[in-house]
Amino acid sequence: MQVSIETTSGLERRLTVGVPAAEVDSEVDSRLQKAARNVRLPGFRPGKVPMKVMRQRFGAGVRQEVLGEVMSRSFQQAVIQEELRPAGQPNIEPRNLEPGQDLEYVATFEVFPEVQVAEMKGFAVSRPVAEVGDADVENIIEVFRKQQGSWDEVERAAETGDRVNIDYTGTRDGEPFEGGSAEGSDLELGSGRMIPGFEDGIVGMQAGDEKTLELSFPEDYHNEELRGAAVSFAVKVNSVKALTPAPLDEELFRTYGVEEGGEEQFRKEVAENMNRELKNAVQNRVKQQVMDAVLAAHESLEVPRALIAQEVDALRRQMFQQFGQAPQDLDLSSLLPDEMFAENAERRVRLGLLLAEMIRQYELKADADQVRETIEELASTYQDPEEVINWYYSNQDQLSAVESRVLEDSLVERLLQDAEVTEEPCSYQEAISQGQQAQA
């Protein structure tokens, strides 16, 4: 096998491979001879079809099959021989496929970059410091009560937080516009679902009241035709409902997984879950800052375009799965273009390459006790934690994901040793918000 390699640009390589004709021809003959034992053709006894006839009838198809396998096999041998690490699938361009002549083809592909880990010292990290107070627990319990509450019709003027049922007709210069009208539509006042001024204009109206709202669409409205447009909405209120929070009783406690222990146990478990969320939020915020510092220290690292394309496709499918499984034949790229995911995909690929090399250089391992502790923490929020723990250990993909998470956390702790860490006192809600932003 003849192999020559050329660097075309950056991470791209062009590999020219030549395979002796004898290697291809012998494989073709071998397959034809094997097939001849079972081929049935008119005028010939089973197993007695001459090779000349076999070549005439099946030679081209068998040769095509062999060529594909030989190119695949020889490419793998060539990259091992040249000590290359391809990133993504190669683009194969045949140069000579003629029978009786040496096979020759060109494979163009990208390789993984050589990652040079920069010194990471003195970068700034701000660690949120917060506690779960009694008031925080009360606020969350109030949220739970409202979630399980009931909407009851009231005979009074509508207030922010009420749910109104309305009919409305929107017009622009006296003419209705598309999407501007509805009948029997429920709207929670203060939700921000409608354009500015709409919900505020309904506050103070009672069932049976009618009113015309003179409003303008925002300048950044998604519909270009309506951006900044002055419009009128004729609104009629059909009913006003107020939310009655659910009582603190056994039914509410069971809804959130507390079967025994009453209100005391319920409050205890709510506080435990909040502390768990707070811990995760702080970790996410700190981790985000460490990851940002890693990226900032390695801005010059070149990333294979093939890996970015793969990550773009993965992110696109992940988004579709959030709304249900997409049909296999659906062209997702036409609905969600690459540009939507490109920046995030490049960040993820770049971080993946950097973290893998850092973990290797620091010789970090996924400690079995840490893996177990992480799985137990994940399982603690379920009704049967032991069942969840067993599921993780019986599912290699899920177990590997936890091990990767433990490795990343270990790396973060290692890098924090050389960071300038300052503590930032904040409220529980502020810490949770920062953690959510870090995950976005």
C-alpha positions in Angstrom: 0.0 0.0 0.0 1.3 3.4 -1.1 0.5 6.4 1.2 1.4 10.1 0.9 0.1 12.8 3.1 -0.3 16.6 2.6 -1.4 19.4 4.9 -3.8 21.5 2.9 -4.7 24.1 5.6 -4.8 24.2 9.4 -6.2 20.9 10.6 -7.1 19.6 7.1 -5.1 16.7 5.7 -5.2 15.1 2.2 -4.2 11.4 2.1 -3.4 9.7 -1.2 -3.6 6.0 -1.0 -2.7 3.4 -3.6 -3.7 -0.3 -3.2 -2.1 -2.9 -5.6 -4.5 -4.3 -8.2 -3.7 -7.9 -7.1 -5.2 -7.2 -3.6 -8.5 -6.1 -5.1 -8.7 -8.7 -7.9 -7.9 -11.6 -5.5 -10.7 -10.5 -3.2 -13.1 -10.2 -6.1 -12.2 -13.7 -7.4 -12.5 -15.2 -3.9 -16.0 -13.9 -3.5 -17.1 -14.9 -6.9 -15.8 -18.5 -6.3 -17.6 -18.6 -3.0 -20.8 -17.4 -4.6 -20.6 -19.8 -7.5 -21.2 -22.7 -5.1 -24.8 -21.6 -4.5 -25.7 -19.7 -7.6 -28.4 -21.2 -9.8 -28.4 -20.2 -13.5 -30.3 -21.7 -16.4 -28.2 -24.2 -18.3 -25.8 -24.9 -15.5 -25.8 -27.4 -12.6 -25.8 -26.0 -9.1 -22.2 -25.2 -8.1 -20.9 -25.7 -11.7 -21.2 -22.1 -13.1 -17.9 -21.2 -14.8 -15.9 -18.3 -13.4 -16.1 -16.6 -16.8 -19.9 -16.5 -16.6 -19.8 -15.4 -12.9 -17.5 -12.5 -13.8 -19.9 -11.5 -16.7 -23.0 -11.7 -14.5 -21.8 -10.6 -11.1 -18.3 -9.3 -11.5 -19.1 -5.5 -11.6 -21.4 -5.6 -8.5 -18.9 -7.7 -6.5 -16.0 -5.5 -7.5 -17.9 -2.3 -6.4 -18.6 -3.9 -3.0 -15.0 -5.0 -2.6 -13.7 -1.5 -3.6 -15.8 0.1 -0.9 -14.5 -2.3 1.7 -10.9 -2.0 0.6 -11.0 1.8 0.7 -12.5 1.8 4.1 -10.0 -0.8 5.4 -6.9 0.8 3.8 -7.9 4.3 5.0 -7.9 3.0 8.6 -4.6 1.3 8.1 -3.1 4.5 6.5 -4.1 6.8 9.4 -2.7 4.3 11.9 0.5 4.1 9.9 0.8 7.9 9.6 -0.2 8.4 13.3 -3.2 10.6 12.5 -6.4 11.2 14.5 -9.2 12.0 12.1 -12.0 14.2 13.4 -15.2 13.2 11.5 -15.7 11.2 8.4 -13.3 11.6 5.4 -14.3 12.8 2.0 -13.2 10.0 -0.4 -12.4 10.9 -4.0 -11.5 7.9 -6.2 -8.9 8.5 -8.8 -8.5 5.1 -10.4 -11.0 2.3 -10.1 -10.3 0.5 -13.4 -10.0 -3.3 -13.3 -6.5 -4.6 -13.6 -5.0 -1.3 -12.4 -3.9 -0.3 -8.9 -6.7 1.3 -6.9 -6.0 4.9 -6.0 -8.1 7.4 -4.1 -7.7 10.7 -2.1 -9.2 11.1 1.4 -9.6 14.6 2.7 -10.4 15.1 6.4 -9.6 17.1 9.5 -7.5 15.9 12.4 -7.8 16.6 16.1 -5.6 19.5 17.2 -2.6 19.2 19.3 -3.9 20.8 22.6 -1.3 22.9 24.4 -2.6 23.5 27.9 -1.9 27.1 29.0 -1.0 28.0 32.6 -4.2 28.7 34.6 -3.2 30.9 37.6 -4.8 33.9 39.2 -8.1 34.0 37.3 -11.0 35.5 39.2 -13.9 33.5 40.4 -16.9 34.9 42.4 -18.6 32.3 44.6 -22.2 33.0 45.6 -22.9 32.6 49.4 -26.5 32.2 50.4 -28.7 30.4 52.9 -32.2 28.9 52.8 -34.1 31.0 55.3 -37.6 30.4 56.8 -39.0 33.1 54.5 -37.5 31.3 51.4 -39.2 28.1 52.5 -42.5 30.0 53.0 -42.2 31.5 49.5 -41.7 28.1 47.8 -44.6 26.6 49.8 -46.8 29.5 48.7 -45.8 28.7 45.1 -46.8 25.1 45.6 -50.2 26.1 47.1 -50.8 28.4 44.1 -49.9 25.6 41.6 -52.4 23.3 43.2 -55.0 26.0 43.9 -58.4 26.6 42.2 -59.6 29.5 40.1 -63.0 30.8 41.4 -65.2 33.4 39.7 -65.5 36.7 41.6 -67.8 39.7 41.3 -65.4 42.5 41.5 -63.0 44.5 39.3 -60.1 42.5 37.9 -56.7 42.8 39.7 -53.2 41.8 38.7 -52.9 38.1 39.2 -56.5 37.4 38.3 -57.5 35.3 35.3 -60.0 36.9 33.0 -61.9 35.5 30.1 -62.1 38.0 27.3 -63.2 38.6 23.7 -61.1 41.1 21.8 -60.7 42.5 18.3 -57.6 44.3 17.1 -57.6 46.9 14.3 -55.0 49.0 12.6 -56.2 52.1 10.8 -59.7 50.7 11.3 -59.0 47.4 9.6 -58.6 44.0 11.5 -55.1 42.5 11.3 -54.2 38.8 11.3 -53.9 37.2 14.7 -55.4 40.3 16.5 -58.7 38.8 17.5 -60.0 36.1 19.8 -63.2 35.0 21.6 -63.4 33.3 25.0 -59.6 33.7 25.6 -58.2 33.1 29.1 -55.6 35.6 30.2 -53.7 35.9 33.5 -53.2 39.6 34.2 -49.5 40.3 34.9 -48.2 37.3 32.9 -46.8 39.5 30.2 -48.3 37.4 27.5 -49.8 40.3 25.6 -48.1 43.5 24.3 -47.3 46.2 26.8 -50.4 48.0 28.1 -52.9 45.3 27.1 -53.1 43.6 30.5 -52.8 46.8 32.5 -55.7 48.2 30.5 -58.0 45.3 31.7 -57.1 45.9 35.4 -60.2 47.5 37.0 -62.7 46.1 34.5 -65.5 43.8 35.7 -67.5 41.0 34.0 -69.6 42.6 31.2 -67.4 45.7 30.9 -66.2 46.7 27.4 -63.3 49.0 26.6 -61.1 50.1 23.7 -57.4 50.1 24.3 -55.2 52.3 22.2 -51.7 50.7 22.1 -48.6 50.3 20.0 -46.6 47.1 19.2 -43.0 47.0 20.4 -40.3 48.1 18.0 -38.7 44.6 18.3 -41.9 42.6 17.8 -41.4 39.3 16.0 -43.9 40.2 13.2 -42.1 42.9 11.1 -45.3 44.3 9.7 -46.6 45.2 13.2 -43.4 46.5 14.7 -44.1 49.9 16.2 -47.7 50.0 14.7 -50.4 51.9 16.5 -53.5 49.7 17.0 -56.8 49.6 18.8 -58.2 46.6 20.8 -61.9 46.4 21.5 -62.1 44.3 24.7 -65.0 42.7 26.4 -64.6 40.9 29.8 -66.7 37.8 30.1 -65.6 36.7 33.6 -63.0 37.4 36.3 -61.5 34.6 38.4 -59.2 34.8 41.4 -56.8 32.1 42.5 -57.6 30.4 45.8 -54.3 28.7 47.0 -54.6 25.0 48.1 -54.8 24.4 51.8 -51.8 23.0 53.7 -53.3 19.5 54.1 -52.4 15.9 53.5 -53.6 16.0 49.9 -51.1 18.8 49.1 -48.3 17.0 51.0 -48.9 13.8 49.0 -48.9 15.7 45.7 -45.3 16.6 46.5 -44.2 13.2 47.6 -44.7 13.4 51.4 -46.9 10.4 52.5 -46.2 10.6 56.3 -45.2 13.1 58.9 -47.7 15.9 58.0 -46.7 19.5 57.7 -43.5 19.2 59.7 -42.1 16.6 57.4 -43.4 18.5 54.4 -41.5 21.6 55.4 -38.4 19.6 56.2 -38.3 18.0 52.8 -39.0 21.3 51.0 -36.0 22.9 52.9 -33.8 19.9 52.0 -34.7 20.1 48.3 -34.0 23.9 48.4 -30.6 23.4 50.0 -29.8 20.8 47.3 -30.9 23.2 44.6 -28.8 26.0 46.2 -25.7 23.8 46.3 -26.1 22.9 42.7 -26.7 26.5 41.7 -23.5 27.6 43.4 -21.6 24.8 41.8 -23.0 25.7 38.4 -22.1 29.4 38.8 -18.6 28.6 39.9 -18.1 26.0 37.1 -19.3 28.4 34.5 -16.7 31.0 35.5 -13.9 28.3 35.5 -15.0 27.2 32.0 -15.0 30.8 30.8 -11.5 31.2 32.1 -10.4 28.0 30.4 -11.7 29.2 27.1 -10.2 32.7 27.5 -6.8 31.1 28.1 -7.0 29.0 24.9 -8.6 31.3 22.3 -6.1 30.3 19.7 -7.0 26.7 19.7 -8.3 25.6 16.3 -11.4 23.5 16.3 -12.3 20.9 13.6 -15.2 22.1 11.5 -16.5 18.5 11.3 -16.9 18.3 15.1 -18.7 21.6 15.2 -21.1 20.3 12.5 -21.8 17.2 14.5 -22.5 19.2 17.6 -24.8 21.5 15.7 -26.8 18.6 14.6 -26.9 17.1 18.1 -28.1 20.4 19.6 -30.7 20.8 16.9 -32.1 17.3 17.5 -32.0 17.9 21.2 -34.2 20.9 20.8 -36.7 19.0 18.6 -36.9 16.2 21.2 -38.0 18.7 23.8 -41.2 19.2 21.7 -41.6 15.6 20.6 -39.7 13.2 18.4 -39.1 14.6 14.9 -39.8 12.3 11.8 -36.6 10.7 10.6 -37.1 12.1 7.0 -37.7 15.7 8.2 -35.0 18.1 7.2 -34.3 19.8 10.5 -31.8 22.2 9.1 -34.4 23.9 7.1 -36.5 24.7 10.2 -33.6 25.3 12.6 -30.6 26.7 10.6 -27.0 26.0 11.7 -26.5 29.7 12.7 -28.9 29.1 15.7 -26.5 26.6 17.3 -23.0 27.4 15.8 -21.7 29.5 18.7 -22.8 27.2 21.4 -21.6 24.1 19.4 -18.1 25.6 18.9 -17.9 26.4 22.7 -18.9 22.9 23.6 -16.4 21.3 21.2 -13.6 23.5 22.2 -14.3 22.9 25.9 -14.5 19.2 25.3 -11.1 19.1 23.7 -9.5 21.2 26.4 -11.1 19.4 29.4 -10.1 16.0 28.0 -6.5 17.1 27.7 -6.4 18.7 31.1 -7.9 15.7 32.8 -5.2 13.6 31.0 -2.4 15.8 32.1 -3.6 16.1 35.7 -4.1 12.3 35.7 -7.6 12.7 37.2 -9.8 9.6 37.6 -13.5 9.2 38.4 -13.4 8.2 42.0 -15.9 5.4 42.6 -17.0 6.9 46.0 -17.7 10.2 44.3 -19.6 8.6 41.5 -21.7 6.7 44.1 -22.3 9.9 46.1 -23.4 11.7 42.9 -25.8 9.0 41.9 -27.3 8.8 45.4 -27.9 12.6 45.3 -29.6 12.3 42.0 -31.7 9.4 43.2 -32.7 11.1 46.5 -35.4 13.2 44.7 -37.2 10.1 43.6 -39.8 8.0 45.5 -37.7 4.9 45.3 -34.0 6.0 45.4 -32.6 2.4 45.5 -34.4 1.6 42.2 -32.9 4.7 40.6 -29.4 3.8 41.9 -29.6 0.3 40.5 -30.8 1.7 37.1 -27.7 4.0 36.9 -25.4 1.1 37.6 -27.1 -1.2 35.1 -27.1 1.5 32.3 -23.5 2.0 31.0 -24.3 5.1 29.1 -25.9 6.8 32.1 -23.1 5.6 34.4 -20.5 7.0 32.0 -22.3 10.3 32.0 -22.1 10.5 35.8 -18.4 9.6 35.7 -17.8 12.4 33.1 -19.6 14.8 35.4 -17.4 13.7 38.4 -14.3 14.1 36.3 -15.3 17.6 35.3 -16.1 18.5 38.9 -12.7 17.2 40.0 -11.0 19.3 37.3 -12.9 22.4 38.4 -11.7 21.8 42.0 -8.1 21.4 40.8 -8.2 24.6 38.8 -9.8 26.5 41.6 -6.6 25.9 43.6 -4.8 28.4 41.4 -7.8 30.9 41.2 -8.5 34.1 43.0 -11.8 33.2 44.7 -13.9 35.8 46.4 -17.2 35.2 48.2 -20.3 37.1 47.1 -23.1 37.3 49.7 -26.5 37.1 48.1 -30.1 35.9 48.6 -31.3 32.4 48.0 -33.2 33.5 44.9 -30.3 35.5 43.5 -28.0 32.4 43.9 -30.7 30.2 42.1 -31.0 32.7 39.3 -27.2 32.9 38.8 -27.1 29.1 38.7 -29.9 28.9 36.1 -28.2 31.5 33.9 -24.9 29.5 34.1 -26.8 26.4 32.8 -28.4 28.3 29.9 
